[in-house]
Amino acid sequence: MDIFGLAKVATGDAFALLDIGVKHNFKTMMTLGDFNFNIDDATYQSIQRSLSWRWVEQQRFGQRDSLQYTGKSTPTISFSGEVYTDNRRISPKVSKMFVGTQPVNELSLLGDVTTPKLLISGTGEILGYWVVSEFSDTADRFLMAGIPKHQQFTMAIKYYGDNIYNP
């Protein structure tokens, strides 16, 4: 049994999970595929979940339209966050990607991947498979050679399913 399962079985208390994370220095906030949102590199500042339900209007003569439920729309999660680069984290080789800007670049490349990615919360909860639907970033406060000192990003992901082979 992993440490998350042990904490849930032992106490069932959310504070126990938080305590274990502090004791074991867990820095991962969430994982999407191979990418870790963590407090050292790519920190999301806000997260928004959007759910919707489809109701189609059926027109009726001489009466108000009736509504018919046709299903639930695909859930969407939107992240916004920021990354700071300091002078100690800049790669000495200009040809390599700079460490400070690397998390934002890695996030942008997730959109090019054509397979759904597994989303796992920082507490170990498996949230299913998701795909990147939107990404944008803004850079400001620049260092030498035009390296951004501060980058903000927004990203939207859509739910694919619990199983990658049979959504």
Backbone hydrogen bonds in HBPLUS format (Angstrom, degrees):
<---DONOR---> <-ACCEPTOR-->    atom                        ^
c    i                          cat <-CA-CA->   ^        H-A-AA   ^      H-
h    n   atom  resd res      DA  || num        DHA   H-A  angle D-A-AA Bond
n    s   type  num  typ     dist DA aas  dist angle  dist       angle   num
A0006-LEU N   A0002-ASP O   3.06 MM   4  6.30 159.1  2.10 151.6 157.9     1
A0007-ALA N   A0003-ILE O   3.05 MM   4  6.19 155.3  2.11 140.2 146.0     2
A0008-LYS N   A0004-PHE O   3.05 MM   4  6.31 158.3  2.09 150.3 156.0     3
A0009-VAL N   A0005-GLY O   2.94 MM   4  6.11 160.1  1.98 151.5 156.8     4
A0010-ALA N   A0006-LEU O   2.84 MM   4  5.84 162.2  1.87 149.0 154.8     5
A0011-THR N   A0007-ALA O   3.18 MM   4  6.15 167.6  2.20 144.7 147.3     6
A0012-GLY N   A0008-LYS O   2.98 MM   4  4.44 109.3  2.50 104.6 122.9     7
A0016-ALA N   A0013-ASP O   3.06 MM   3  5.39 135.6  2.27 105.0 116.6     8
A0018-LEU N   A0014-ALA O   3.15 MM   4  6.50 158.0  2.20 147.9 153.9     9
A0019-ASP N   A0015-PHE O   2.85 MM   4  6.03 156.5  1.91 145.8 152.3    10
A0020-ILE N   A0016-ALA O   2.92 MM   4  6.16 156.7  1.98 149.2 154.9    11
A0021-GLY N   A0017-LEU O   2.98 MM   4  6.19 157.9  2.03 147.6 153.6    12
A0022-VAL N   A0018-LEU O   3.04 MM   4  6.32 152.1  2.12 148.1 155.1    13
A0023-LYS N   A0019-ASP O   2.97 MM   4  6.20 164.7  2.00 151.8 155.9    14
A0024-HIS N   A0020-ILE O   2.92 MM   4  6.01 155.8  1.98 151.5 157.5    15
A0026-PHE N   A0021-GLY O   2.85 MM   5  4.87 162.6  1.88 144.4 148.8    16
A0025-ASN N   A0022-VAL O   3.35 MM   3  5.06 161.0  2.39  97.1 102.3    17
A0039-ILE N   A0027-LYS O   3.12 MM  12  5.62 149.4  2.21 142.4 149.4    18
A0029-MET N   A0037-PHE O   2.64 MM   8  5.44 163.4  1.67 155.3 161.1    19
A0122-GLY N   A0029-MET O   2.90 MM  93  4.43 111.4  2.38 145.1 126.4    20
A0030-MET N   A0037-PHE O   3.37 MM   7  5.23 153.3  2.44 136.3 139.3    21
A0037-PHE N   A0030-MET O   2.78 MM   7  5.23 165.8  1.79 166.6 169.9    22
A0031-THR N   A0120-ILE O   2.83 MM  89  5.14 159.9  1.87 154.3 160.2    23
A0120-ILE N   A0031-THR O   2.87 MM  89  5.14 159.2  1.91 149.2 155.9    24
A0032-LEU N   A0035-PHE O   2.88 MM   3  5.27 156.5  1.94 156.1 161.8    25
A0035-PHE N   A0032-LEU O   3.03 MM   3  5.27 153.8  2.11 132.2 128.9    26
A0033-GLY N   A0118-LEU O   2.86 MM  85  5.11 169.8  1.87 149.5 149.0    27
A0038-ASN N   A0042-ALA O   3.02 MM   4  5.55 119.5  2.40 124.9 137.6    28
A0082-GLU N   A0043-THR O   3.18 MM  39  6.06 146.6  2.30 167.7 169.4    29
A0045-GLN N   A0080-SER O   2.63 MM  35  5.82 145.0  1.74 136.8 148.4    30
A0046-SER N   A0080-SER O   3.11 MM  34  5.45 157.9  2.16 152.5 153.9    31
A0080-SER N   A0046-SER O   3.10 MM  34  5.45 149.3  2.20 149.5 147.6    32
A0048-GLN N   A0078-SER O   2.80 MM  30  5.05 157.8  1.85 148.0 155.1    33
A0078-SER N   A0048-GLN O   2.73 MM  30  5.05 161.7  1.76 150.6 157.2    34
A0050-SER N   A0076-THR O   2.75 MM  26  5.13 166.4  1.76 157.7 160.5    35
A0076-THR N   A0050-SER O   3.08 MM  26  5.13 160.9  2.12 145.5 150.8    36
A0073-SER N   A0052-SER O   2.97 MM  21  5.44 162.0  2.00 136.9 142.3    37
A0054-ARG N   A0071-GLY O   2.77 MM  17  5.47 171.2  1.78 172.9 175.6    38
A0070-THR N   A0054-ARG O   3.01 MM  16  5.53 168.4  2.02 142.5 146.2    39
A0056-VAL N   A0068-GLN O   2.90 MM  12  5.26 156.9  1.95 154.9 148.5    40
A0068-GLN N   A0056-VAL O   2.87 MM  12  5.26 152.3  1.95 146.4 155.7    41
A0058-GLN N   A0066-SER O   2.70 MM   8  5.14 167.0  1.72 158.7 162.2    42
A0066-SER N   A0058-GLN O   2.94 MM   8  5.14 156.2  2.00 151.9 149.1    43
A0159-TYR N   A0075-PRO O   3.04 MM  84  5.56 164.2  2.07 157.2 158.3    44
A0077-ILE N   A0157-ILE O   2.92 MM  80  5.36 160.7  1.95 152.3 158.7    45
A0157-ILE N   A0077-ILE O   2.83 MM  80  5.36 161.0  1.86 156.4 162.8    46
A0079-PHE N   A0155-MET O   2.73 MM  76  5.16 161.4  1.76 155.6 162.3    47
A0155-MET N   A0079-PHE O   2.92 MM  76  5.16 153.4  1.99 145.7 148.7    48
A0081-GLY N   A0153-PHE O   2.90 MM  72  5.40 156.4  1.96 149.9 155.8    49
A0153-PHE N   A0081-GLY O   2.90 MM  72  5.40 159.5  1.94 139.7 143.4    50
A0083-VAL N   A0151-GLN O   2.77 MM  68  5.18 153.6  1.84 149.2 157.1    51
A0151-GLN N   A0083-VAL O   2.88 MM  68  5.18 156.1  1.94 155.2 161.4    52
A0085-THR N   A0149-LYS O   2.78 MM  64  4.70 163.4  1.81 134.3 137.5    53
A0089-ARG N   A0086-ASP O   3.02 MM   3  5.68 156.3  2.08 121.0 127.8    54
A0096-LYS N   A0093-LYS O   3.21 MM   3  5.70 150.2  2.31 109.6 117.1    55
A0101-THR N   A0098-PHE O   3.18 MM   3  5.53 128.8  2.46 105.2 117.2    56
A0102-GLN N   A0098-PHE O   2.98 MM   4  5.95 124.3  2.30 147.5 163.5    57
A0102-GLN N   A0099-VAL O   3.33 MM   3  5.08 142.8  2.48  93.3 103.7    58
A0105-ASN N   A0101-THR O   3.22 MM   4  6.46 161.7  2.25 154.8 160.4    59
A0106-GLU N   A0102-GLN O   2.84 MM   4  6.02 160.0  1.88 161.0 166.6    60
A0107-LEU N   A0103-PRO O   2.98 MM   4  6.18 155.3  2.05 145.2 151.5    61
A0108-SER N   A0104-VAL O   3.06 MM   4  6.31 157.3  2.11 146.4 152.1    62
A0109-LEU N   A0105-ASN O   3.12 MM   4  6.38 144.9  2.25 143.1 152.1    63
A0110-LEU N   A0107-LEU O   3.12 MM   3  5.30 142.3  2.27 101.2 111.9    64
A0112-ASP N   A0109-LEU O   3.01 MM   3  5.35 143.5  2.14 107.1 117.2    65
A0113-VAL N   A0110-LEU O   3.27 MM   3  5.38 150.3  2.36 100.5 109.0    66
A0117-LYS N   A0130-TRP O   2.77 MM  13  5.31 169.2  1.79 159.0 156.1    67
A0130-TRP N   A0117-LYS O   2.76 MM  13  5.31 162.0  1.79 147.6 150.9    68
A0119-LEU N   A0128-GLY O   2.88 MM   9  5.78 166.7  1.89 171.4 172.5    69
A0127-LEU N   A0119-LEU O   2.80 MM   8  5.32 164.9  1.83 160.9 163.1    70
A0121-SER N   A0125-GLU O   2.91 MM   4  5.19 162.5  1.94 151.5 152.7    71
A0124-GLY N   A0121-SER O   3.01 MM   3  5.30 163.2  2.03 112.3 116.6    72
A0129-TYR N   A0161-GLY O   2.75 MM  32  5.36 172.5  1.76 162.3 164.4    73
A0160-TYR N   A0129-TYR O   2.73 MM  31  5.30 166.6  1.75 149.0 147.0    74
A0161-GLY N   A0129-TYR O   3.33 MM  32  5.36 154.1  2.40 134.5 135.4    75
A0131-VAL N   A0158-LYS O   2.87 MM  27  5.36 156.1  1.93 149.6 156.9    76
A0158-LYS N   A0131-VAL O   2.80 MM  27  5.36 155.7  1.86 154.7 161.1    77
A0133-SER N   A0156-ALA O   2.85 MM  23  5.61 166.1  1.87 146.1 150.5    78
A0134-GLU N   A0156-ALA O   3.29 MM  22  4.97 157.9  2.34 135.6 133.2    79
A0156-ALA N   A0134-GLU O   2.95 MM  22  4.97 163.0  1.98 131.7 133.6    80
A0136-SER N   A0154-THR O   2.95 MM  18  5.38 153.2  2.03 155.3 154.8    81
A0154-THR N   A0136-SER O   2.87 MM  18  5.38 157.3  1.92 155.9 158.3    82
A0138-THR N   A0152-GLN O   2.81 MM  14  5.20 153.8  1.88 148.4 155.0    83
A0152-GLN N   A0138-THR O   2.81 MM  14  5.20 160.8  1.85 153.6 160.1    84
A0140-ASP N   A0150-HIS O   2.93 MM  10  5.49 164.2  1.95 162.6 164.4    85
A0150-HIS N   A0140-ASP O   3.18 MM  10  5.49 147.9  2.29 172.9 163.8    86
A0149-LYS N   A0141-ARG O   2.62 MM   8  5.25 142.7  1.75 135.6 148.8    87
A0143-LEU N   A0147-ILE O   2.59 MM   4  5.05 165.4  1.61 156.7 161.8    88
A0147-ILE N   A0144-MET O   3.24 MM   3  6.01 168.0  2.26 122.7 125.5    89
